């Protein structure tokens, strides 16, 4: 962590004194990084009462398949924003974009119009369509924080629906190092399907043992877990087990997206 913090501090120190650094508020690591900057620093927060923030999002609520929130600046400017993509993490991303726009002279009205037209990016909560009346969503999430946030976003966007997560771990080393965090995140789903680890130049036997360990630890977190043998196995499982009203979430940075919507 100290190496990562030092790298970001070096990066922040390179920003021109005439530039601006946008960082999340309320984090000790971020404060240490920002202290190296020679430029003005804007701090953002999705915690409504965070007085350390220059830009705050409040009144955050789900709005259809997206979010609605109020943005308030340190100067007191305020505006309600409509964001077509769901999730508190996307509200945080939008808040950073708002701060950037303001720094280069874009008004809140113009920024609000731009955000209202944003339709997301490929493999980031990408709704691929329906299969057997189940909604299929593809997302690049490949570390525990993103996996947890994406599942929580599905809960908010599709309340009361059964969530089936198909996860293709990416690299043996990452899976081993973050085993407990992955197990806790994946247990947030109603059903968890684990694919073979997408391993590049890594021992296949070690990969298989690592996947088995991940499955066992996820079960110990109270999850219903099935270990699948291939992408074809996943497609067959979807065809056999998808129920009307389900949300099937395909997660991973490998090639799991190639079967996110069977033909």
C-alpha positions as protocol buffer text, in pm:
chain_id: "A"
residue {
  index: 1
  type: UNK
  ca { x: 0 y: 0 z: 0 }
}
residue {
  index: 2
  type: UNK
  ca { x: 284 y: 239 z: 80 }
}
residue {
  index: 3
  type: UNK
  ca { x: 430 y: 183 z: -267 }
}
residue {
  index: 4
  type: UNK
  ca { x: 94 y: 249 z: -432 }
}
residue {
  index: 5
  type: UNK
  ca { x: 45 y: 565 z: -226 }
}
residue {
  index: 6
  type: UNK
  ca { x: 395 y: 686 z: -317 }
}
residue {
  index: 7
  type: UNK
  ca { x: 325 y: 629 z: -688 }
}
residue {
  index: 8
  type: UNK
  ca { x: 4 y: 835 z: -675 }
}
residue {
  index: 9
  type: UNK
  ca { x: 180 y: 1104 z: -473 }
}
residue {
  index: 10
  type: UNK
  ca { x: 446 y: 1130 z: -745 }
}
residue {
  index: 11
  type: UNK
  ca { x: 168 y: 1152 z: -1004 }
}
residue {
  index: 12
  type: UNK
  ca { x: -11 y: 1428 z: -810 }
}
residue {
  index: 13
  type: UNK
  ca { x: 313 y: 1621 z: -777 }
}
residue {
  index: 14
  type: UNK
  ca { x: 340 y: 1638 z: -1157 }
}
residue {
  index: 15
  type: UNK
  ca { x: 16 y: 1837 z: -1196 }
}
residue {
  index: 16
  type: UNK
  ca { x: 93 y: 2190 z: -1305 }
}
residue {
  index: 17
  type: UNK
  ca { x: 42 y: 2463 z: -1042 }
}
residue {
  index: 18
  type: UNK
  ca { x: -211 y: 2605 z: -1290 }
}
residue {
  index: 19
  type: UNK
  ca { x: -398 y: 2275 z: -1303 }
}
residue {
  index: 20
  type: UNK
  ca { x: -627 y: 2109 z: -1052 }
}
residue {
  index: 21
  type: UNK
  ca { x: -642 y: 1780 z: -866 }
}
residue {
  index: 22
  type: UNK
  ca { x: -979 y: 1615 z: -793 }
}
residue {
  index: 23
  type: UNK
  ca { x: -977 y: 1361 z: -510 }
}
residue {
  index: 24
  type: UNK
  ca { x: -1227 y: 1183 z: -285 }
}
residue {
  index: 25
  type: UNK
  ca { x: -1262 y: 1340 z: 59 }
}
residue {
  index: 26
  type: UNK
  ca { x: -1246 y: 1160 z: 391 }
}
residue {
  index: 27
  type: UNK
  ca { x: -961 y: 920 z: 315 }
}
residue {
  index: 28
  type: UNK
  ca { x: -622 y: 933 z: 490 }
}
residue {
  index: 29
  type: UNK
  ca { x: -436 y: 789 z: 193 }
}
residue {
  index: 30
  type: UNK
  ca { x: -588 y: 1042 z: -43 }
}
residue {
  index: 31
  type: UNK
  ca { x: -503 y: 1328 z: 194 }
}
residue {
  index: 32
  type: UNK
  ca { x: -140 y: 1219 z: 196 }
}
residue {
  index: 33
  type: UNK
  ca { x: -135 y: 1205 z: -184 }
}
residue {
  index: 34
  type: UNK
  ca { x: -302 y: 1546 z: -221 }
}
residue {
  index: 35
  type: UNK
  ca { x: -51 y: 1705 z: 17 }
}
residue {
  index: 36
  type: UNK
  ca { x: 218 y: 1656 z: -252 }
}
residue {
  index: 37
  type: UNK
  ca { x: 28 y: 1859 z: -511 }
}
residue {
  index: 38
  type: UNK
  ca { x: 138 y: 2212 z: -598 }
}
residue {
  index: 39
  type: UNK
  ca { x: -200 y: 2286 z: -760 }
}
residue {
  index: 40
  type: UNK
  ca { x: -542 y: 2359 z: -610 }
}
residue {
  index: 41
  type: UNK
  ca { x: -722 y: 2048 z: -483 }
}
residue {
  index: 42
  type: UNK
  ca { x: -1098 y: 1985 z: -501 }
}
residue {
  index: 43
  type: UNK
  ca { x: -1241 y: 1715 z: -274 }
}
residue {
  index: 44
  type: UNK
  ca { x: -1559 y: 1527 z: -359 }
}
residue {
  index: 45
  type: UNK
  ca { x: -1791 y: 1320 z: -141 }
}
residue {
  index: 46
  type: UNK
  ca { x: -2117 y: 1128 z: -173 }
}
residue {
  index: 47
  type: UNK
  ca { x: -2166 y: 1174 z: 202 }
}
residue {
  index: 48
  type: UNK
  ca { x: -2413 y: 1462 z: 230 }
}
residue {
  index: 49
  type: UNK
  ca { x: -2278 y: 1608 z: 555 }
}
residue {
  index: 50
  type: UNK
  ca { x: -1907 y: 1581 z: 471 }
}
residue {
  index: 51
  type: UNK
  ca { x: -1796 y: 1937 z: 540 }
}
residue {
  index: 52
  type: UNK
  ca { x: -1443 y: 1866 z: 417 }
}
residue {
  index: 53
  type: UNK
  ca { x: -1571 y: 1827 z: 60 }
}
residue {
  index: 54
  type: UNK
  ca { x: -1579 y: 2100 z: -203 }
}
residue {
  index: 55
  type: UNK
  ca { x: -1841 y: 1906 z: -398 }
}
residue {
  index: 56
  type: UNK
  ca { x: -2106 y: 1691 z: -231 }
}
residue {
  index: 57
  type: UNK
  ca { x: -2380 y: 1464 z: -361 }
}
residue {
  index: 58
  type: UNK
  ca { x: -2693 y: 1436 z: -148 }
}
residue {
  index: 59
  type: UNK
  ca { x: -3052 y: 1312 z: -184 }
}
residue {
  index: 60
  type: UNK
  ca { x: -2921 y: 1015 z: -382 }
}
residue {
  index: 61
  type: UNK
  ca { x: -3200 y: 789 z: -503 }
}
residue {
  index: 62
  type: UNK
  ca { x: -3269 y: 532 z: -771 }
}
residue {
  index: 63
  type: UNK
  ca { x: -3449 y: 677 z: -1071 }
}
residue {
  index: 64
  type: UNK
  ca { x: -3562 y: 410 z: -1315 }
}
residue {
  index: 65
  type: UNK
  ca { x: -3247 y: 233 z: -1434 }
}
residue {
  index: 66
  type: UNK
  ca { x: -3029 y: 524 z: -1317 }
}
residue {
  index: 67
  type: UNK
  ca { x: -2985 y: 766 z: -1029 }
}
residue {
  index: 68
  type: UNK
  ca { x: -3095 y: 1113 z: -925 }
}
residue {
  index: 69
  type: UNK
  ca { x: -2897 y: 1327 z: -683 }
}
residue {
  index: 70
  type: UNK
  ca { x: -2834 y: 1686 z: -579 }
}
residue {
  index: 71
  type: UNK
  ca { x: -2486 y: 1828 z: -621 }
}
residue {
  index: 72
  type: UNK
  ca { x: -2373 y: 2117 z: -401 }
}
residue {
  index: 73
  type: UNK
  ca { x: -2047 y: 2309 z: -426 }
}
residue {
  index: 74
  type: UNK
  ca { x: -1850 y: 2479 z: -150 }
}
residue {
  index: 75
  type: UNK
  ca { x: -1969 y: 2812 z: -290 }
}
residue {
  index: 76
  type: UNK
  ca { x: -2332 y: 2709 z: -242 }
}
residue {
  index: 77
  type: UNK
  ca { x: -2421 y: 2636 z: -605 }
}
residue {
  index: 78
  type: UNK
  ca { x: -2669 y: 2349 z: -620 }
}
residue {
  index: 79
  type: UNK
  ca { x: -2841 y: 2146 z: -891 }
}
residue {
  index: 80
  type: UNK
  ca { x: -3035 y: 1821 z: -924 }
}
residue {
  index: 81
  type: UNK
  ca { x: -2866 y: 1577 z: -1162 }
}
residue {
  index: 82
  type: UNK
  ca { x: -3016 y: 1284 z: -1352 }
}
residue {
  index: 83
  type: UNK
  ca { x: -2774 y: 1000 z: -1433 }
}
residue {
  index: 84
  type: UNK
  ca { x: -2896 y: 720 z: -1663 }
}
residue {
  index: 85
  type: UNK
  ca { x: -2656 y: 461 z: -1515 }
}
residue {
  index: 86
  type: UNK
  ca { x: -2721 y: 314 z: -1168 }
}
residue {
  index: 87
  type: UNK
  ca { x: -2510 y: 278 z: -855 }
}
residue {
  index: 88
  type: UNK
  ca { x: -2356 y: 502 z: -589 }
}
residue {
  index: 89
  type: UNK
  ca { x: -2013 y: 441 z: -739 }
}
residue {
  index: 90
  type: UNK
  ca { x: -2137 y: 601 z: -1061 }
}
residue {
  index: 91
  type: UNK
  ca { x: -2270 y: 898 z: -862 }
}
residue {
  index: 92
  type: UNK
  ca { x: -1917 y: 936 z: -725 }
}
residue {
  index: 93
  type: UNK
  ca { x: -1773 y: 915 z: -1076 }
}
residue {
  index: 94
  type: UNK
  ca { x: -2025 y: 1175 z: -1196 }
}
residue {
  index: 95
  type: UNK
  ca { x: -1934 y: 1404 z: -907 }
}
residue {
  index: 96
  type: UNK
  ca { x: -1569 y: 1393 z: -1014 }
}
residue {
  index: 97
  type: UNK
  ca { x: -1674 y: 1478 z: -1370 }
}
residue {
  index: 98
  type: UNK
  ca { x: -1882 y: 1770 z: -1240 }
}
residue {
  index: 99
  type: UNK
  ca { x: -1581 y: 1904 z: -1051 }
}
residue {
  index: 100
  type: UNK
  ca { x: -1364 y: 1876 z: -1362 }
}
residue {
  index: 101
  type: UNK
  ca { x: -1623 y: 2054 z: -1575 }
}
residue {
  index: 102
  type: UNK
  ca { x: -1651 y: 2335 z: -1324 }
}
residue {
  index: 103
  type: UNK
  ca { x: -1273 y: 2372 z: -1313 }
}
residue {
  index: 104
  type: UNK
  ca { x: -1267 y: 2441 z: -1688 }
}
residue {
  index: 105
  type: UNK
  ca { x: -1562 y: 2679 z: -1681 }
}
residue {
  index: 106
  type: UNK
  ca { x: -1859 y: 2458 z: -1771 }
}
residue {
  index: 107
  type: UNK
  ca { x: -2179 y: 2561 z: -1593 }
}
residue {
  index: 108
  type: UNK
  ca { x: -2384 y: 2320 z: -1383 }
}
residue {
  index: 109
  type: UNK
  ca { x: -2673 y: 2351 z: -1629 }
}
residue {
  index: 110
  type: UNK
  ca { x: -2458 y: 2234 z: -1919 }
}
residue {
  index: 111
  type: UNK
  ca { x: -2299 y: 1958 z: -1710 }
}
residue {
  index: 112
  type: UNK
  ca { x: -2644 y: 1837 z: -1599 }
}
residue {
  index: 113
  type: UNK
  ca { x: -2754 y: 1814 z: -1962 }
}
residue {
  index: 114
  type: UNK
  ca { x: -2445 y: 1615 z: -2054 }
}
residue {
  index: 115
  type: UNK
  ca { x: -2482 y: 1371 z: -1765 }
}
residue {
  index: 116
  type: UNK
  ca { x: -2848 y: 1314 z: -1848 }
}
residue {
  index: 117
  type: UNK
  ca { x: -2741 y: 1181 z: -2191 }
}
residue {
  index: 118
  type: UNK
  ca { x: -2464 y: 952 z: -2068 }
}
residue {
  index: 119
  type: UNK
  ca { x: -2546 y: 590 z: -2152 }
}
residue {
  index: 120
  type: UNK
  ca { x: -2250 y: 416 z: -1993 }
}
residue {
  index: 121
  type: UNK
  ca { x: -1958 y: 226 z: -2144 }
}
residue {
  index: 122
  type: UNK
  ca { x: -1910 y: -122 z: -2281 }
}
residue {
  index: 123
  type: UNK
  ca { x: -1870 y: -392 z: -2015 }
}
residue {
  index: 124
  type: UNK
  ca { x: -1963 y: -157 z: -1732 }
}
residue {
  index: 125
  type: UNK
  ca { x: -2309 y: -266 z: -1616 }
}
residue {
  index: 126
  type: UNK
  ca { x: -2391 y: -331 z: -1980 }
}
residue {
  index: 127
  type: UNK
  ca { x: -2743 y: -469 z: -2015 }
}
residue {
  index: 128
  type: UNK
  ca { x: -2710 y: -717 z: -2299 }
}
residue {
  index: 129
  type: UNK
  ca { x: -3078 y: -805 z: -2326 }
}
residue {
  index: 130
  type: UNK
  ca { x: -3305 y: -1085 z: -2207 }
}
residue {
  index: 131
  type: UNK
  ca { x: -3285 y: -1463 z: -2229 }
}
residue {
  index: 132
  type: UNK
  ca { x: -3577 y: -1681 z: -2116 }
}
residue {
  index: 133
  type: UNK
  ca { x: -3721 y: -1356 z: -1971 }
}
residue {
  index: 134
  type: UNK
  ca { x: -3413 y: -1314 z: -1749 }
}
residue {
  index: 135
  type: UNK
  ca { x: -3211 y: -992 z: -1770 }
}
residue {
  index: 136
  type: UNK
  ca { x: -2846 y: -1042 z: -1873 }
}
residue {
  index: 137
  type: UNK
  ca { x: -2586 y: -788 z: -1756 }
}
residue {
  index: 138
  type: UNK
  ca { x: -2216 y: -792 z: -1846 }
}
residue {
  index: 139
  type: UNK
  ca { x: -1955 y: -616 z: -1632 }
}
residue {
  index: 140
  type: UNK
  ca { x: -1574 y: -607 z: -1631 }
}
residue {
  index: 141
  type: UNK
  ca { x: -1554 y: -624 z: -1248 }
}
residue {
  index: 142
  type: UNK
  ca { x: -1252 y: -838 z: -1156 }
}
residue {
  index: 143
  type: UNK
  ca { x: -1154 y: -732 z: -803 }
}
residue {
  index: 144
  type: UNK
  ca { x: -1360 y: -762 z: -484 }
}
residue {
  index: 145
  type: UNK
  ca { x: -1457 y: -396 z: -446 }
}
residue {
  index: 146
  type: UNK
  ca { x: -1597 y: -382 z: -798 }
}
residue {
  index: 147
  type: UNK
  ca { x: -1770 y: -720 z: -764 }
}
residue {
  index: 148
  type: UNK
  ca { x: -1942 y: -609 z: -443 }
}
residue {
  index: 149
  type: UNK
  ca { x: -2040 y: -269 z: -585 }
}
residue {
  index: 150
  type: UNK
  ca { x: -2183 y: -422 z: -902 }
}
residue {
  index: 151
  type: UNK
  ca { x: -2394 y: -676 z: -713 }
}
residue {
  index: 152
  type: UNK
  ca { x: -2521 y: -401 z: -483 }
}
residue {
  index: 153
  type: UNK
  ca { x: -2609 y: -190 z: -788 }
}
residue {
  index: 154
  type: UNK
  ca { x: -2816 y: -480 z: -924 }
}
residue {
  index: 155
  type: UNK
  ca { x: -2999 y: -500 z: -590 }
}
residue {
  index: 156
  type: UNK
  ca { x: -3084 y: -130 z: -615 }
}
residue {
  index: 157
  type: UNK
  ca { x: -3177 y: -132 z: -985 }
}
residue {
  index: 158
  type: UNK
  ca { x: -3377 y: -458 z: -976 }
}
residue {
  index: 159
  type: UNK
  ca { x: -3527 y: -487 z: -626 }
}
residue {
  index: 160
  type: UNK
  ca { x: -3675 y: -820 z: -529 }
}
residue {
  index: 161
  type: UNK
  ca { x: -3520 y: -1008 z: -822 }
}
residue {
  index: 162
  type: UNK
  ca { x: -3312 y: -1326 z: -792 }
}
residue {
  index: 163
  type: UNK
  ca { x: -2948 y: -1242 z: -869 }
}
residue {
  index: 164
  type: UNK
  ca { x: -2728 y: -1508 z: -1026 }
}
residue {
  index: 165
  type: UNK
  ca { x: -2361 y: -1412 z: -1056 }
}
residue {
  index: 166
  type: UNK
  ca { x: -2133 y: -1594 z: -1298 }
}
residue {
  index: 167
  type: UNK
  ca { x: -1774 y: -1498 z: -1211 }
}
residue {
  index: 168
  type: UNK
  ca { x: -1459 y: -1573 z: -1406 }
}
residue {
  index: 169
  type: UNK
  ca { x: -1164 y: -1493 z: -1179 }
}
residue {
  index: 170
  type: UNK
  ca { x: -877 y: -1317 z: -1354 }
}
residue {
  index: 171
  type: UNK
  ca { x: -530 y: -1451 z: -1273 }
}
residue {
  index: 172
  type: UNK
  ca { x: -439 y: -1701 z: -1004 }
}
residue {
  index: 173
  type: UNK
  ca { x: -221 y: -1461 z: -807 }
}
residue {
  index: 174
  type: UNK
  ca { x: -497 y: -1199 z: -767 }
}
residue {
  index: 175
  type: UNK
  ca { x: -746 y: -1467 z: -665 }
}
residue {
  index: 176
  type: UNK
  ca { x: -507 y: -1606 z: -404 }
}
residue {
  index: 177
  type: UNK
  ca { x: -411 y: -1268 z: -259 }
}
residue {
  index: 178
  type: UNK
  ca { x: -772 y: -1147 z: -232 }
}
residue {
  index: 179
  type: UNK
  ca { x: -938 y: -1482 z: -158 }
}
residue {
  index: 180
  type: UNK
  ca { x: -1129 y: -1376 z: 154 }
}
residue {
  index: 181
  type: UNK
  ca { x: -1245 y: -1050 z: -2 }
}
residue {
  index: 182
  type: UNK
  ca { x: -1367 y: -1228 z: -316 }
}
residue {
  index: 183
  type: UNK
  ca { x: -1554 y: -1486 z: -108 }
}
residue {
  index: 184
  type: UNK
  ca { x: -1734 y: -1216 z: 92 }
}
residue {
  index: 185
  type: UNK
  ca { x: -1824 y: -1016 z: -220 }
}
residue {
  index: 186
  type: UNK
  ca { x: -1955 y: -1313 z: -419 }
}
residue {
  index: 187
  type: UNK
  ca { x: -2170 y: -1427 z: -128 }
}
residue {
  index: 188
  type: UNK
  ca { x: -2388 y: -1117 z: -182 }
}
residue {
  index: 189
  type: UNK
  ca { x: -2552 y: -1293 z: -478 }
}
residue {
  index: 190
  type: UNK
  ca { x: -2842 y: -1537 z: -446 }
}
residue {
  index: 191
  type: UNK
  ca { x: -2659 y: -1790 z: -661 }
}
residue {
  index: 192
  type: UNK
  ca { x: -2289 y: -1790 z: -750 }
}
residue {
  index: 193
  type: UNK
  ca { x: -2143 y: -1974 z: -1050 }
}
residue {
  index: 194
  type: UNK
  ca { x: -1764 y: -1994 z: -1061 }
}
residue {
  index: 195
  type: UNK
  ca { x: -1583 y: -2035 z: -1392 }
}
residue {
  index: 196
  type: UNK
  ca { x: -1226 y: -2163 z: -1432 }
}
residue {
  index: 197
  type: UNK
  ca { x: -970 y: -1894 z: -1356 }
}
residue {
  index: 198
  type: UNK
  ca { x: -867 y: -1695 z: -1662 }
}
residue {
  index: 199
  type: UNK
  ca { x: -496 y: -1771 z: -1617 }
}
residue {
  index: 200
  type: UNK
  ca { x: -217 y: -1638 z: -1837 }
}
residue {
  index: 201
  type: UNK
  ca { x: 107 y: -1840 z: -1814 }
}
residue {
  index: 202
  type: UNK
  ca { x: -1 y: -1982 z: -1476 }
}
residue {
  index: 203
  type: UNK
  ca { x: -8 y: -2345 z: -1367 }
}
residue {
  index: 204
  type: UNK
  ca { x: -348 y: -2501 z: -1445 }
}
residue {
  index: 205
  type: UNK
  ca { x: -335 y: -2737 z: -1145 }
}
residue {
  index: 206
  type: UNK
  ca { x: -269 y: -2447 z: -909 }
}
residue {
  index: 207
  type: UNK
  ca { x: -553 y: -2258 z: -1079 }
}
residue {
  index: 208
  type: UNK
  ca { x: -792 y: -2550 z: -1020 }
}
residue {
  index: 209
  type: UNK
  ca { x: -697 y: -2577 z: -651 }
}
residue {
  index: 210
  type: UNK
  ca { x: -732 y: -2202 z: -608 }
}
residue {
  index: 211
  type: UNK
  ca { x: -1080 y: -2207 z: -763 }
}
residue {
  index: 212
  type: UNK
  ca { x: -1186 y: -2492 z: -534 }
}
residue {
  index: 213
  type: UNK
  ca { x: -1064 y: -2295 z: -233 }
}
residue {
  index: 214
  type: UNK
  ca { x: -1256 y: -1987 z: -348 }
}
residue {
  index: 215
  type: UNK
  ca { x: -1573 y: -2195 z: -386 }
}
residue {
  index: 216
  type: UNK
  ca { x: -1538 y: -2339 z: -37 }
}
residue {
  index: 217
  type: UNK
  ca { x: -1474 y: -2001 z: 126 }
}
residue {
  index: 218
  type: UNK
  ca { x: -1767 y: -1846 z: -60 }
}
residue {
  index: 219
  type: UNK
  ca { x: -1993 y: -2126 z: 68 }
}
residue {
  index: 220
  type: UNK
  ca { x: -1873 y: -2059 z: 422 }
}
residue {
  index: 221
  type: UNK
  ca { x: -2007 y: -1705 z: 377 }
}
residue {
  index: 222
  type: UNK
  ca { x: -2353 y: -1855 z: 327 }
}
residue {
  index: 223
  type: UNK
  ca { x: -2362 y: -1859 z: -53 }
}
residue {
  index: 224
  type: UNK
  ca { x: -2507 y: -2116 z: -292 }
}
residue {
  index: 225
  type: UNK
  ca { x: -2207 y: -2196 z: -513 }
}
residue {
  index: 226
  type: UNK
  ca { x: -2163 y: -2410 z: -824 }
}
residue {
  index: 227
  type: UNK
  ca { x: -1828 y: -2465 z: -995 }
}
residue {
  index: 228
  type: UNK
  ca { x: -1857 y: -2483 z: -1373 }
}
residue {
  index: 229
  type: UNK
  ca { x: -1602 y: -2634 z: -1608 }
}
residue {
  index: 230
  type: UNK
  ca { x: -1613 y: -2398 z: -1908 }
}
residue {
  index: 231
  type: UNK
  ca { x: -1791 y: -2115 z: -2084 }
}
residue {
  index: 232
  type: UNK
  ca { x: -1996 y: -2376 z: -2271 }
}
residue {
  index: 233
  type: UNK
  ca { x: -2103 y: -2515 z: -1933 }
}
residue {
  index: 234
  type: UNK
  ca { x: -2211 y: -2164 z: -1834 }
}
residue {
  index: 235
  type: UNK
  ca { x: -2417 y: -2122 z: -2152 }
}
residue {
  index: 236
  type: UNK
  ca { x: -2585 y: -2457 z: -2092 }
}
residue {
  index: 237
  type: UNK
  ca { x: -2655 y: -2365 z: -1729 }
}
residue {
  index: 238
  type: UNK
  ca { x: -2811 y: -2035 z: -1834 }
}
residue {
  index: 239
  type: UNK
  ca { x: -3028 y: -2215 z: -2088 }
}
residue {
  index: 240
  type: UNK
  ca { x: -3140 y: -2470 z: -1831 }
}
residue {
  index: 241
  type: UNK
  ca { x: -3171 y: -2261 z: -1512 }
}
residue {
  index: 242
  type: UNK
  ca { x: -3266 y: -1905 z: -1611 }
}
residue {
  index: 243
  type: UNK
  ca { x: -3607 y: -1810 z: -1475 }
}
residue {
  index: 244
  type: UNK
  ca { x: -3834 y: -1519 z: -1570 }
}
residue {
  index: 245
  type: UNK
  ca { x: -3744 y: -1219 z: -1359 }
}
residue {
  index: 246
  type: UNK
  ca { x: -3388 y: -1334 z: -1283 }
}
residue {
  index: 247
  type: UNK
  ca { x: -3093 y: -1104 z: -1324 }
}
residue {
  index: 248
  type: UNK
  ca { x: -2784 y: -1290 z: -1447 }
}
residue {
  index: 249
  type: UNK
  ca { x: -2465 y: -1094 z: -1392 }
}
residue {
  index: 250
  type: UNK
  ca { x: -2158 y: -1198 z: -1590 }
}
residue {
  index: 251
  type: UNK
  ca { x: -1843 y: -1070 z: -1415 }
}
residue {
  index: 252
  type: UNK
  ca { x: -1477 y: -1083 z: -1506 }
}
residue {
  index: 253
  type: UNK
  ca { x: -1198 y: -930 z: -1712 }
}
residue {
  index: 254
  type: UNK
  ca { x: -1136 y: -1239 z: -1925 }
}
residue {
  index: 255
  type: UNK
  ca { x: -1356 y: -1373 z: -2204 }
}
residue {
  index: 256
  type: UNK
  ca { x: -1675 y: -1443 z: -2007 }
}
residue {
  index: 257
  type: UNK
  ca { x: -1848 y: -1166 z: -2205 }
}
residue {
  index: 258
  type: UNK
  ca { x: -1842 y: -1386 z: -2515 }
}
residue {
  index: 259
  type: UNK
  ca { x: -2136 y: -1587 z: -2377 }
}
residue {
  index: 260
  type: UNK
  ca { x: -2317 y: -1307 z: -2192 }
}
residue {
  index: 261
  type: UNK
  ca { x: -2607 y: -1332 z: -2436 }
}
residue {
  index: 262
  type: UNK
  ca { x: -2646 y: -1672 z: -2606 }
}
residue {
  index: 263
  type: UNK
  ca { x: -2789 y: -1668 z: -2956 }
}
